[in-house]
């Protein structure tokens, strides 16, 4: 059975992203008080939970694109 991607916001800062394989990642993010953006994602602070897998930039880009797809109403800034 193939699972779907999902996001769980953990408050004003941070979120948990689970991919279609059931792997969960901690993603550093914050709500912004800005007219241009709603939230920011910090790419250096994306890490898997319960895994020592080291990410390459392309891995982080894939996770970010999946987060964007799930949150189409949010204007994101990526740092």
Secondary structure, DSSP 8 states (H G I E B T S, - for coil): -----EEEE-SSEEEEEE-TTS-EEEEEEEE---SS-SEEEEEEEEEETT------HHHHHHHHHHHHHHTTTS-EEE-
